Amino acid sequence: MASQVATPTSLQTTATSSSTSLSSPALSPSSPALLSPDDVELLAKLEEQNRLLETDSKSLRSMNGSRRNSGSSLVSSSSASSNLSHLEEDSWILWGRIVNEWEEVRKKKEKQLKDLVRKGVPHHFRAIVWQLLCNAQNMPIKDQYSELLKMTSPCEKLIRRDIARTYPEHEFFKEKDSLGQEVLFNVMKAYSLVDREVGYCQGSAFIVGLLLMQMPEEEAFCVFVKLMQDYRLRELFKPSMAELGLCMYQFECMIQEQLPELHMHFQAQSFHTSMYASSWFLTIFLTSFPLAVATRIFDIFMCEGLEIVFRVGLAILQMNQTELIQLDMEGMLQHFQKVIPHQLDSGPDKVIQAAYQVKYNAKKMKKLEKDYTTIKTKEMEEQVEIKRLRTENRLLKQRIDTLEKKGAPRYSEESVLQLERELVQARLKEAESQCALKEMQDKILEMEKRNTSLPDDTNVVRLQEELIGVKLREAEALTGLKELRQQVRDLEDHWQRHLARTTGRWKDSPRKNTLSELQDELMSVRLREAEAQAELRETRQRMLELETQNQIHSNHLRRAEQESQCLQERVQTLTVQNKDLHVQLQEIKRRQAEIECKSKEEVMAVRLREADNIAAMAELQQQISELEIQKEEGKVQGQLNHTDSSQYIHDLKDQIAELRHEICCLKGQRGLAKQPAFDGIHIVNHYVGDDESYHSSDEDGLKDTQQSDGGRIRLRPNLRDMDSEEDEDEEEDGEALRLTVPSSSSHKSTTV
């Protein structure tokens, strides 16, 4: 059967011969030079058969469903490497070397081996690599496999029933009574015979099915036995499933530590860890994730164990925390079943990378294991004690019933003394219970004082509810004490009636003495029952106290959570205000920058206008200089004479007035209030001789200047610019137009 799974019937002989040479390094793709001539011939035949298998679709499906033995898979890998890319070819060569030098690599390069396994084992190498990782290549139990198949297992019906549910959509297993279902049944049946304590568990069939997709059934059986023994799977699949409970406890503690908000949401929705994570640990994600992703995770599981399950599980919760917090219990179940598997369709690299960013402390996991063991031990002790008490109570009731059927009670003197002693003990216990009740009442008073001292009004309602609960428990305790007191009174009445009946009857027959002994035993049994009930009341009272303390602690936690939420909301409001202020500050800065740009533009415009005005004034000054030149030319040409000098002076005066008006207009445009106004041109005309004189001045009334040597006319421009330097230059140069008339009456002249 194994050879039929590994290869078609036409290739049985070649597969057998190749499996015998597994340990030889000649089959490695990295060392073709070491092949012998026979091996080369065998290699050529196997390559030809592999080409035929690739063209045959049915044979190809058989190859994908159940891999050939490890030797033939290595040879096929060497023949198919020519069609692969260079990267894949290098990967195959590397894994071939690792397989051939496995012991040395495992001892000296364990870290590099782990990194390679995390990146993924090539498909054709998985069969041999998985066997090497779990040390299952040379197991003695492999020889017993054929004998185990001949035996009958008590789990065969269960295995047959669940076979169709294992990978129902996979080509290798979906058809009824197919080759895949048959070999899966064989492996599960063989293991149920080897390990009768575990027998068969449904989740284990998915792991065996994955192994059968990679290797023949004998090797898959050996690998599965190793996984059950060395990878904690046997403890997971035991009927008690104690190891699964430990994994759930450890995983829940990791969620509580690293994802506290999600853990609180799960607690609020009563969404237990086993409702979504039990299948992760039982099937190593094979029933929850796509097969390609689960196979990559199984590679790492074969190398590192259950640690990868904790890491991947917590990574999945981190990636979906936001969505899960917004859902209720039904929504979360649907999310785990439908949404999360589709998130991993793109590939396993993202979730594996996130898994190795999860904090995992092996020492802390050991400590959690010890804590879980302690908790379970206490629970077992309590259950054993409860069972013992129930058994004793049932036996006592049976004995009481038998004694009551025999007849009326008669007591001896010894039984009376015994009853007195038991009555004293019952009263002592009653006194102890009263002391305990007083202590509880004192605690209640202290709690009431603390509640009254709390200033927060919002907690008053909760504290009142706690007080009501405590009072109800106190009332239950009081009723229990009343019942015990009533039983003690009944016993005392019974005792008094017994004294009244047995006065003077101490000497009775032996038969009566036996009856009295039986009645004494009945009374002692009843007293013991009363004591047991009193102890039960005490235990219940302790349980009530513990529940009260638990409720108080939970209320404190709830208040702390509310305070933290208030602080978080306040921080959020402050951050929003800070953002608003920051936006306002940016807006103010922007406006300030705009104002500065506008002011700079205005300054530039003013400077440009000033430059234009300066240029205009320079042109006017040039015109004045041209007029002076014209006057000088007129003097040279003799255009001015004594007769027409007055008319010429009048024309000059008009021109000067016009220039003065233009200069005033320019100064008004500049808007410089502090700038001195244009003074104009002052003309002084003196005629000396013949007692004739002519005097002319401008509107400013500037005085004439007399020269001692004779009469003359003086034209003086008083042009002042905004710059003080130009004023000083003008004053120093003493620019003036002077028209001079000689002293003789017959001749008049003008000088410039």
LINZI-V742150 format. One record per pair of residues at least 24 apart in sequence whose C-alpha atoms are under 8 Angstrom apart, sorted by the first residue. I is the first residue (numbers start at 1). J is the second residue. Records with the same first field share a line. If there is no record, write none. Layout:
I=J  J
//
This chain:
1=183
2=216  217  218
3=216
5=62  66  67  68  179  183  216  217
6=63  66  67  68  69  215  216
7=62  63  67  68
8=59
11=49
14=42  46
15=68  69  71  72
18=71  72
19=69  70  71  72
20=71
21=71
22=70  71
23=100
25=100
27=71  74  75
28=74  75  78  93  96  97  100
29=74  75  77  78  92  93  96
30=93  94  96  97
43=75
46=72  75  76
47=75  76  79
50=76
61=171  172
62=172
64=213  214
65=171  172  180  212  213  214
66=172  180  212  213  214  215  216
67=127  212  213  214  215  216
68=214  215  216
69=127  215  216
70=125  127  128  215
73=124  125
74=124  125
77=124
91=122
92=122
95=125
99=128  129
102=132
114=300  303
117=299  300  303
118=296  299  300  352
120=296  299
121=296  299
126=214
127=214  215
130=223  299  302
131=219  223
133=302  303
134=223  226  227  302  303
135=226
136=219  222  223  226
137=219  222
139=222
141=222
142=218  219  221  222
145=190  218
148=190  193
149=186  189  190
153=189  192  193
155=189  192  199  200
156=189
158=200
159=185  188  189  200  202
160=185
162=202
163=205
166=205  206  209
167=206  209
172=213
180=212
183=212  217
184=208  209  212  217
187=217  218  220  221
190=221
191=221  225
197=238
198=234  237  238  239
201=237
203=279  282  283
204=237  282  283
206=283  286  287
207=283  284  286
210=295
231=305  306
233=282
236=282
237=282
244=278  281  282
246=369  372
247=281
248=273  274  277  278
249=368  372
250=365  368  369
251=310
254=314
255=314
259=318
262=321  324  325
265=325
269=328  329
270=329
271=329
276=333  336
277=313
280=309  313
281=306  309
284=309
288=337  341
289=340  341  344
290=341  344  345
292=347  348
293=344  347  348
296=348
297=352
308=355
311=355  356  358  360
312=351  352  354  355
313=355
314=355  358
315=351  354  355  358
316=340  351
393=529
396=525  529
399=522
400=522  525  526
403=518  519  522
408=519
409=515  516  518  519  520
410=498  502  512  513  515  516  517  519  520
411=498  502  513  515  516  517  519  520
412=506  513  516  517  520
413=506
415=517  520
416=495  520
419=523  524
422=527
423=488
426=488  531
430=481  485
433=481  538
437=477
444=470
466=548  551  552
470=548
473=541  544
477=537  541
480=537
484=530  534
487=530
609=670
610=670
613=666  667  670
616=666
617=663  666
620=659  663
628=737  752
631=752
632=751  752
635=749  750  751
640=749  750
641=747  748  749
642=747  748  749
653=683
656=680  681
657=681
675=721  722
676=720
677=720
678=718  719  720
679=717  718  719
680=717  718  719
681=715  716  717  718
682=714  715  716  717  718
683=713  714  715  716
684=712  713  714  715
685=711  712  713  714  739
686=711  712  713  741
687=711  712  741
688=741  742  743  744  745
689=743  744  745
690=745
710=741  742  743
711=740  741  742  743
712=738  739  740  741  742  750
713=738  739  740  741  750
714=738  739  740
715=739
//
